[in-house]
Amino acid sequence: MVKINLRDYYPFYNSDFFIEIPDEIKDALLEAERLENNYIRRRFYNKAHYSLDANDGIEKDISFVPLTLYEIYEQKVTAEQLQAAMDSLPDKQGKRIYAHYILGMSKSDIARAENINEKAVRESIERGLKNMERFLKKN
C-alpha cells in the first residue's frame, strides 16, 4: 500500500488529503501521468498548437453538445411533417421550393432554368409556403 495526496491528482482539492492505495493503482496513475507528459511533449515538438480563432473547427468540436433522444425524435418528426407538407404541394411549387431552400438556388436561377419570369417563381414559392403553412396547421 502506498500513501498519496489527492491534491496532486485532483485540482478541486483545496487542502491535502492523503489516502492509501494499492501499488497497482499507483503504477497506473504514474503510467497515465507519463503518457500525458509524452503527449504534451510530442504536441509541442510537432508544433500542434491550435488557436480557437483559426476557424478550423476546433471550437465547434469543443462546444459540441450531443442531442438528447427527445431532440432527435423531435427533429425526425419535424422532418417527416415538412416532407408531408412538401408532398402535398403541386409539382411545380414543390420543385421550386426544393430548389430554392434545399439546393440553395436563387429565384432568378430557377426562372432562367425554367425559361419563365422571376416574378412567377417568386409568387409560386410564396403560394407554396402558404400552402405548406396551412397544411401544417391543419395537421
Long-range contacts (C-beta under 8 A, 24 or more apart in sequence): 2-26, 4-29, 81-136, 81-139, 82-132, 82-136, 84-135, 84-139, 85-131, 85-132, 85-135, 85-136, 86-132, 88-131, 88-132, 88-135, 89-128, 89-131, 89-132, 90-128, 92-124, 93-124, 93-125, 93-127, 93-128, 93-131, 94-128, 96-121, 96-124, 96-125, 96-128, 97-125, 97-128, 97-129, 97-132, 100-125
